[in-house]
Amino acid sequence: MAKWLAANLSAEVTKHISAQELAQSDFEMCTDNGGFRLVNVTQSSAHSVTVLVNGVKSHEWFKTQLAMDDAGRVVRYFTFPTTPPESALPKDLGDAAIAREVSEVVAEKSRDGSFSGIVVVARGTQIIASASAGYADRVKKTPISSSTQFTLASMGKMFTAASIGQLVDQKKMSFDDTVGKFFPDYPNQTVRNKVTVGMLLSHTSGMGDFLGARTPEMMKHGVKRAEEFMPLYDKDEPKFAPGTSWAYSNAGLALAGAIVEKVSGEDYPSYIRKHIFAAAGMTGSDPNNIPYSGAKLVVPYTRMTEQGPSKTWHEAERDIGSPAGGSISTADDLVRFASALRDGKLESKVTFDQMVKSRTTKAFGDENYGYAMEIENIYGRTVVGHGGGFQGVSTDLSMILGSPYTVVILANQDPPAAKRVGSAIVALVVEKAKSGQ
């Protein structure tokens, strides 16, 4: 496999992962699942094919996609957890059955080493299922509970969008305002004149990343304001004409956070602490802009090294918070956050509807994207929320629209830990919402 990939991977792919690393990852996933059974071909064209497969031993569902360029080089190749066919779901979807399924999935994924963390299913703020596995600290063998604190990675982007939404509700700004309205001297002219707040939140601005440019000083001591990140990206030219395409942009969300500061007159960490966390009753959450430490905070574990993936887990470097993600929260708090969003405690229903309205198609494979909201159609129901991934961090929050149900998944190990348990559990809860059980 490594030889074939080395001969056929495109140069762009090998910038991010070597043929040997990709082959090793593929081999380990296949071994962990006892091999894969091909179920059907879900998409096929001259340049790509997508197939649905099922783990022979794990019974877990995956999507495998292979895509080639005109020269026959591989530009995309992955196997990723996916939603099971609706026909494969159990018939009993009562609260007790959901709780039992959640416990079984979490236990199974913990046994094979693919999950350490917690899964919570809630109806409003009522927890109907909760299961945890692994340890918050493997050395101390600290158990994980719904009040254990996790770094969220990109899930925190929703806090930035909700903050913007509040200021829109107060008529202090608009999603259609350009960057130049708030920063008339913004260095890049294209961003200044053509990028709107809505484009920043929907990843349609053409802006790129900034996380890798953060200085050792920032990572050690943190930052006090979102505006401090601006020199890391404010001279960069957009990758495409603003509003014409989609590309994931941490810099865009960081700039949105700086706009929150300009409009509100408060620094971003103070703003979300007061207007998001306190307003939603999220007592265990922190912006993490200054590196947070506390007895309830998990240790993040990764297999990634400078030489590539390792077979053993070790403590990962801690992330710091920004408007692009990295805040700290708990399963309990995130249930409260989802409820506050739905119930209008954080922003108006009109503005929430704007957040969950699709602004682009096929952002993540089959998913669409709104204002810092991933949007997916599962069995005819709309599921919104956001995931996050970083070394030692894998998170996901899913809200099933038209119902009170929320699924929160927090893991203190590498992605796709949250997806390994989440795909099946979210599917069950969607079906439960549909059936009315």
C-alpha positions as a printed NumPy array, in Angstrom:
array([[  0.   ,   0.   ,   0.   ],
       [  2.8  ,   2.411,   0.891],
       [  4.533,   1.72 ,  -2.437],
       [  1.335,   2.339,  -4.398],
       [  0.594,   5.563,  -2.536],
       [  4.195,   6.765,  -2.968],
       [  3.859,   6.267,  -6.715],
       [  0.409,   7.843,  -6.998],
       [ -0.114,  10.538,  -4.349],
       [ -0.215,  14.106,  -5.642],
       [  2.45 ,  16.571,  -4.513],
       [ -0.2  ,  18.598,  -2.654],
       [ -1.223,  15.609,  -0.517],
       [  2.378,  14.715,   0.378],
       [  2.851,  18.222,   1.8  ],
       [  0.539,  17.163,   4.628],
       [  1.129,  13.42 ,   5.03 ],
       [  3.63 ,  10.911,   3.662],
       [  2.704,   7.762,   1.769],
       [  4.085,   5.662,   4.627],
       [  2.019,   7.545,   7.252],
       [ -1.148,   7.253,   5.201],
       [ -0.594,   3.545,   4.559],
       [  0.112,   2.915,   8.252],
       [ -3.029,   4.783,   9.295],
       [ -5.107,   2.862,   6.76 ],
       [ -3.639,  -0.466,   7.883],
       [ -4.313,   0.267,  11.568],
       [ -7.905,   1.301,  10.916],
       [ -8.533,  -1.813,   8.834],
       [ -6.963,  -4.039,  11.507],
       [ -8.888,  -2.382,  14.355],
       [-12.177,  -3.033,  12.559],
       [-11.355,  -6.61 ,  11.522],
       [-11.413,  -5.565,   7.883],
       [-14.224,  -3.868,   5.975],
       [-17.254,  -5.188,   4.142],
       [-18.284,  -3.206,   1.063],
       [-21.98 ,  -2.309,   1.332],
       [-22.519,  -0.073,  -1.673],
       [-21.081,   2.625,  -3.927],
       [-22.649,   5.944,  -2.946],
       [-20.978,   8.131,  -5.583],
       [-18.97 ,   7.48 ,  -8.705],
       [-17.539,   9.686, -11.457],
       [-14.605,   9.747, -13.849],
       [-12.324,  11.155, -11.15 ],
       [-13.716,   9.92 ,  -7.826],
       [-15.547,   7.149,  -6.049],
       [-17.154,   7.019,  -2.601],
       [-18.174,   3.755,  -0.961],
       [-20.011,   2.799,   2.231],
       [-18.252,   0.088,   4.232],
       [-18.958,  -1.702,   7.5  ],
       [-16.375,  -2.957,  10.006],
       [-16.407,  -6.763,  10.069],
       [-15.523,  -6.917,  13.77 ],
       [-16.566,  -3.47 ,  14.994],
       [-19.826,  -3.206,  12.98 ],
       [-18.966,   0.504,  12.694],
       [-19.927,   2.387,   9.516],
       [-17.371,   4.252,   7.409],
       [-17.204,   6.222,   4.203],
       [-14.153,   5.7  ,   1.987],
       [-13.419,   8.197,  -0.758],
       [-10.756,   8.171,  -3.467],
       [-10.346,  11.105,  -5.858],
       [ -7.813,  11.621,  -8.655],
       [ -6.716,  14.616, -10.714],
       [ -6.528,  14.684, -14.509],
       [ -3.019,  13.218, -14.359],
       [ -4.235,  10.238, -12.344],
       [ -2.657,  11.376,  -9.086],
       [ -4.506,  10.857,  -5.8  ],
       [ -5.748,  14.192,  -4.442],
       [ -8.023,  12.773,  -1.754],
       [ -8.061,   9.421,   0.014],
       [ -9.685,   8.818,   3.366],
       [-11.808,   6.445,   5.405],
       [-13.933,   8.252,   7.958],
       [-16.766,   7.359,  10.357],
       [-20.178,   8.032,   8.851],
       [-23.89 ,   7.786,   9.586],
       [-25.246,   4.222,   9.42 ],
       [-28.089,   3.411,   7.03 ],
       [-31.429,   4.16 ,   8.651],
       [-32.496,   0.555,   8.097],
       [-29.641,  -0.615,  10.349],
       [-30.932,   1.206,  13.437],
       [-32.688,  -0.586,  16.331],
       [-36.45 ,  -0.207,  16.704],
       [-36.47 ,   0.553,  20.438],
       [-35.451,   4.201,  20.86 ],
       [-36.872,   4.909,  24.308],
       [-34.746,   6.752,  26.853],
       [-33.537,   3.544,  28.506],
       [-32.593,   2.032,  25.131],
       [-30.661,   5.159,  24.112],
       [-28.814,   5.156,  27.449],
       [-27.94 ,   1.496,  26.954],
       [-26.714,   2.049,  23.37 ],
       [-24.578,   5.028,  24.427],
       [-22.956,   3.018,  27.211],
       [-22.262,   0.088,  24.878],
       [-20.732,   2.24 ,  22.119],
       [-18.519,   4.172,  24.548],
       [-17.351,   0.972,  26.273],
       [-16.563,  -0.732,  22.962],
       [-14.573,   2.218,  21.59 ],
       [-12.719,   2.534,  24.877],
       [-11.713,  -1.126,  24.767],
       [-10.147,  -0.771,  21.327],
       [ -8.371,   2.462,  22.335],
       [-10.266,   4.742,  19.974],
       [-12.094,   6.788,  22.637],
       [-11.345,   8.433,  25.974],
       [-13.906,  10.986,  27.073],
       [-17.618,  11.454,  27.637],
       [-20.868,  11.319,  25.642],
       [-24.023,  13.047,  26.856],
       [-27.486,  13.025,  25.269],
       [-29.935,  15.631,  26.537],
       [-33.573,  16.567,  26.033],
       [-33.433,  20.286,  26.711],
       [-31.253,  20.407,  29.83 ],
       [-32.387,  16.975,  31.064],
       [-29.664,  14.337,  30.646],
       [-31.187,  11.113,  29.32 ],
       [-27.912,   9.297,  28.595],
       [-24.344,   9.75 ,  29.779],
       [-21.308,   7.489,  29.524],
       [-17.604,   8.062,  29.974],
       [-14.456,   6.026,  29.495],
       [-10.722,   6.423,  29.925],
       [ -9.135,   8.916,  32.276],
       [ -8.879,  12.678,  32.536],
       [ -5.318,  12.027,  33.742],
       [ -3.9  ,   8.596,  32.932],
       [ -1.111,   8.838,  35.489],
       [ -3.443,   9.742,  38.365],
       [ -6.279,   7.604,  36.906],
       [ -8.702,  10.486,  37.333],
       [-12.2  ,   9.491,  36.126],
       [-14.133,  11.593,  33.624],
       [-17.532,  13.078,  34.489],
       [-19.97 ,  15.585,  33.014],
       [-18.211,  18.347,  34.988],
       [-14.733,  17.437,  33.7  ],
       [-13.223,  20.284,  31.683],
       [-12.042,  19.76 ,  28.097],
       [-10.385,  22.015,  25.556],
       [-12.905,  22.418,  22.727],
       [-10.754,  23.292,  19.685],
       [-12.937,  24.656,  16.838],
       [-16.22 ,  23.988,  18.628],
       [-15.543,  27.353,  20.276],
       [-16.209,  29.1  ,  16.971],
       [-19.896,  28.961,  17.913],
       [-19.195,  31.308,  20.831],
       [-17.844,  33.881,  18.364],
       [-20.854,  33.558,  16.058],
       [-23.238,  33.854,  19.013],
       [-21.388,  36.985,  20.172],
       [-21.732,  38.561,  16.726],
       [-25.402,  37.542,  16.735],
       [-25.989,  39.375,  19.999],
       [-24.465,  42.569,  18.603],
       [-26.586,  42.204,  15.459],
       [-29.684,  41.862,  17.665],
       [-28.663,  45.076,  19.415],
       [-28.444,  46.748,  15.961],
       [-24.834,  47.686,  16.609],
       [-23.698,  45.902,  13.454],
       [-24.842,  43.723,  10.538],
       [-23.684,  40.438,   9.014],
       [-23.311,  42.435,   5.768],
       [-20.912,  45.02 ,   7.222],
       [-17.434,  44.94 ,   5.685],
       [-14.202,  44.626,   7.644],
       [-13.332,  48.192,   6.688],
       [-16.251,  49.551,   8.687],
       [-14.535,  48.418,  11.87 ],
       [-10.909,  48.561,  10.764],
       [-10.6  ,  51.349,   8.156],
       [ -6.813,  50.918,   8.142],
       [ -6.855,  47.122,   7.78 ],
       [ -3.661,  46.356,   5.787],
       [ -5.102,  44.078,   3.1  ],
       [ -7.295,  46.129,   0.783],
       [ -9.325,  43.202,  -0.567],
       [-10.292,  42.029,   2.922],
       [-10.916,  45.6  ,   4.057],
       [-13.279,  46.489,   1.221],
       [-14.881,  43.216,   0.126],
       [-15.027,  40.781,   3.044],
       [-18.195,  40.931,   5.166],
       [-18.764,  39.705,   8.699],
       [-20.968,  36.94 ,   7.293],
       [-18.101,  35.775,   5.074],
       [-15.783,  35.612,   8.08 ],
       [-18.238,  33.389,   9.941],
       [-19.037,  31.142,   6.961],
       [-15.452,  30.588,   5.703],
       [-16.237,  32.257,   2.381],
       [-13.827,  35.189,   2.835],
       [-10.844,  33.491,   1.215],
       [ -8.749,  34.132,   4.306],
       [ -6.434,  31.434,   5.643],
       [ -4.956,  30.273,   8.934],
       [ -2.904,  31.851,  11.707],
       [ -2.588,  29.146,  14.358],
       [  0.83 ,  27.994,  13.189],
       [  2.109,  31.577,  13.334],
       [  1.341,  32.025,  17.027],
       [  4.56 ,  32.789,  18.877],
       [  6.072,  30.718,  21.704],
       [  5.39 ,  33.723,  23.929],
       [  1.683,  33.598,  23.051],
       [  1.459,  29.876,  23.675],
       [  3.207,  30.187,  27.036],
       [  1.586,  33.331,  28.439],
       [ -1.546,  33.733,  26.313],
       [ -3.123,  36.909,  24.925],
       [ -5.531,  39.424,  26.432],
       [ -7.299,  40.539,  23.263],
       [ -8.281,  38.972,  19.925],
       [ -6.753,  42.   ,  18.228],
       [ -3.296,  40.754,  19.269],
       [ -3.563,  37.967,  16.662],
       [ -4.191,  40.374,  13.752],
       [ -0.531,  40.949,  12.755],
       [ -0.298,  37.199,  12.119],
       [ -2.731,  37.374,   9.166],
       [ -3.829,  40.944,   8.317],
       [ -1.472,  41.376,   5.357],
       [ -2.385,  38.062,   3.696],
       [ -4.172,  38.163,   0.357],
       [ -7.358,  36.022,   0.156],
       [ -7.028,  32.698,  -1.673],
       [-10.054,  33.552,  -3.846],
       [-12.386,  36.448,  -4.505],
       [-14.407,  36.93 ,  -1.308],
       [-17.806,  35.258,  -1.452],
       [-17.043,  33.069,  -4.477],
       [-15.88 ,  29.854,  -2.803],
       [-15.318,  28.108,   0.547],
       [-12.138,  27.361,   2.488],
       [-11.855,  26.729,   6.226],
       [-10.376,  29.836,   7.825],
       [ -9.273,  30.211,  11.415],
       [ -8.044,  33.714,  10.581],
       [-11.567,  34.702,   9.523],
       [-13.   ,  33.732,  12.914],
       [-10.119,  35.447,  14.712],
       [-10.935,  38.654,  12.841],
       [-14.627,  38.25 ,  13.727],
       [-13.551,  38.141,  17.38 ],
       [-11.565,  41.354,  16.937],
       [-14.724,  42.93 ,  15.503],
       [-16.628,  41.851,  18.633],
       [-14.046,  43.836,  20.61 ],
       [-14.42 ,  46.929,  18.414],
       [-18.209,  46.948,  18.549],
       [-18.718,  45.973,  22.208],
       [-15.833,  47.889,  23.721],
       [-14.875,  44.743,  25.677],
       [-11.967,  42.394,  25.081],
       [-13.096,  39.115,  23.509],
       [-12.36 ,  36.838,  26.512],
       [-14.285,  39.134,  28.872],
       [-17.138,  39.384,  26.388],
       [-17.75 ,  35.646,  26.062],
       [-17.215,  35.127,  29.789],
       [-19.984,  37.624,  30.588],
       [-22.387,  37.464,  27.643],
       [-22.08 ,  33.788,  26.622],
       [-20.854,  31.7  ,  29.563],
       [-22.555,  33.584,  32.413],
       [-25.722,  34.212,  30.375],
       [-26.076,  30.488,  29.624],
       [-25.128,  29.316,  33.131],
       [-21.841,  27.794,  31.937],
       [-20.036,  27.905,  35.279],
       [-17.287,  25.454,  34.317],
       [-16.188,  27.24 ,  31.131],
       [-13.224,  29.523,  30.451],
       [-11.956,  31.451,  27.39 ],
       [ -8.495,  29.894,  27.936],
       [ -6.849,  32.932,  26.356],
       [ -4.45 ,  32.838,  29.306],
       [ -3.421,  29.167,  29.659],
       [ -5.936,  27.648,  32.066],
       [ -5.107,  25.069,  34.702],
       [ -7.431,  23.462,  37.178],
       [ -8.065,  20.21 ,  38.972],
       [-10.944,  19.309,  36.639],
       [ -9.075,  19.954,  33.358],
       [ -8.149,  16.879,  31.334],
       [ -4.672,  16.042,  30.139],
       [ -4.708,  15.85 ,  26.299],
       [ -3.114,  12.714,  24.818],
       [ -1.757,  12.308,  21.304],
       [  0.03 ,   9.785,  19.156],
       [  1.409,  12.471,  16.858],
       [  5.14 ,  13.242,  16.857],
       [  7.44 ,  15.288,  14.617],
       [  8.279,  12.025,  12.85 ],
       [  4.614,  11.127,  12.298],
       [  2.111,   8.945,  14.191],
       [  3.443,   6.851,  17.081],
       [  1.989,   3.638,  18.492],
       [  2.038,   5.025,  22.022],
       [  0.148,   7.878,  23.646],
       [  1.919,  10.855,  25.194],
       [  0.832,  14.203,  26.603],
       [  0.055,  16.765,  23.899],
       [  0.981,  20.435,  23.874],
       [ -1.813,  22.516,  25.394],
       [ -3.714,  24.901,  23.133],
       [ -4.741,  28.449,  24.018],
       [ -8.123,  30.   ,  23.333],
       [ -9.025,  32.464,  20.588],
       [-12.175,  33.415,  18.651],
       [-11.289,  30.505,  16.316],
       [-11.535,  27.977,  19.146],
       [ -9.634,  26.567,  22.092],
       [-11.951,  27.604,  24.925],
       [-12.558,  25.206,  27.808],
       [-15.925,  23.761,  28.8  ],
       [-17.745,  20.729,  30.204],
       [-20.455,  18.406,  28.918],
       [-22.925,  19.916,  31.387],
       [-22.104,  23.457,  30.254],
       [-22.409,  22.63 ,  26.569],
       [-25.878,  21.192,  27.133],
       [-26.778,  24.527,  28.745],
       [-25.221,  26.41 ,  25.814],
       [-27.27 ,  24.474,  23.259],
       [-30.446,  25.027,  25.27 ],
       [-29.726,  28.766,  25.608],
       [-29.193,  29.072,  21.846],
       [-32.456,  27.287,  21.087],
       [-34.499,  29.105,  23.729],
       [-33.446,  32.631,  22.775],
       [-31.465,  33.326,  25.945],
       [-28.358,  34.256,  23.967],
       [-29.81 ,  35.738,  20.787],
       [-33.121,  36.109,  18.991],
       [-34.734,  33.266,  17.076],
       [-34.324,  35.292,  13.872],
       [-30.589,  35.538,  14.432],
       [-30.263,  31.871,  15.416],
       [-32.054,  30.991,  12.18 ],
       [-29.443,  33.075,  10.332],
       [-26.657,  31.121,  12.057],
       [-28.045,  27.747,  10.995],
       [-28.897,  28.775,   7.43 ],
       [-26.576,  27.166,   4.885],
       [-24.172,  29.603,   3.242],
       [-22.329,  27.037,   1.152],
       [-22.742,  23.45 ,  -0.038],
       [-20.452,  20.488,   0.369],
       [-18.188,  22.271,   2.836],
       [-17.276,  18.996,   4.606],
       [-18.115,  16.242,   2.151],
       [-21.89 ,  15.934,   2.588],
       [-22.157,  18.759,   5.147],
       [-23.096,  22.399,   4.571],
       [-21.944,  25.376,   6.628],
       [-23.692,  28.413,   8.108],
       [-22.333,  31.052,  10.477],
       [-19.827,  28.953,  12.456],
       [-22.316,  26.084,  12.208],
       [-21.825,  22.741,  10.5  ],
       [-25.127,  21.653,   8.929],
       [-25.98 ,  18.079,   8.009],
       [-29.085,  16.317,   6.75 ],
       [-29.526,  13.005,   8.564],
       [-32.574,  10.917,   7.663],
       [-34.365,  14.05 ,   6.492],
       [-33.719,  16.002,   9.699],
       [-31.347,  18.964,  10.022],
       [-28.514,  18.583,  12.519],
       [-26.4  ,  21.639,  13.374],
       [-23.464,  22.332,  15.665],
       [-19.694,  22.192,  15.443],
       [-16.813,  19.833,  16.002],
       [-13.224,  20.466,  16.961],
       [ -9.93 ,  18.706,  16.497],
       [ -6.382,  19.326,  17.663],
       [ -3.636,  17.094,  18.971],
       [ -5.159,  15.454,  22.043],
       [ -8.55 ,  17.091,  21.447],
       [-11.627,  15.742,  19.632],
       [-15.048,  17.28 ,  20.253],
       [-18.506,  17.532,  18.755],
       [-21.811,  19.205,  19.622],
       [-24.938,  18.299,  17.639],
       [-28.39 ,  19.863,  17.93 ],
       [-31.289,  18.186,  16.119],
       [-33.412,  21.073,  14.872],
       [-37.152,  20.832,  15.413],
       [-36.525,  18.862,  18.586],
       [-35.061,  19.494,  22.067],
       [-32.273,  16.915,  21.605],
       [-28.546,  17.631,  21.918],
       [-25.551,  15.301,  21.758],
       [-22.233,  16.397,  23.308],
       [-19.039,  14.41 ,  22.772],
       [-15.735,  15.393,  24.378],
       [-12.508,  13.387,  24.066],
       [ -8.984,  13.999,  25.321],
       [ -7.261,  12.186,  22.484],
       [ -6.629,  12.726,  18.787],
       [ -9.364,  13.054,  16.156],
       [-11.456,  11.327,  14.983],
       [-12.226,  10.043,  18.497],
       [-15.462,  12.059,  18.731],
       [-16.651,  10.8  ,  15.335],
       [-15.835,   7.194,  16.193],
       [-18.577,   7.239,  18.823],
       [-20.643,  10.141,  17.536],
       [-21.755,   8.962,  14.105],
       [-23.838,   6.085,  15.493],
       [-25.121,   7.955,  18.556],
       [-26.225,  11.089,  16.697],
       [-28.007,   8.848,  14.183],
       [-29.906,   7.125,  17.009],
       [-30.973,  10.439,  18.526],
       [-32.099,  11.804,  15.159],
       [-34.225,   8.685,  14.658],
       [-35.575,   9.07 ,  18.189],
       [-36.591,  12.671,  17.392],
       [-38.29 ,  11.5  ,  14.19 ],
       [-40.166,   8.668,  15.853],
       [-41.313,  10.649,  18.878],
       [-40.21 ,   7.869,  21.246]])
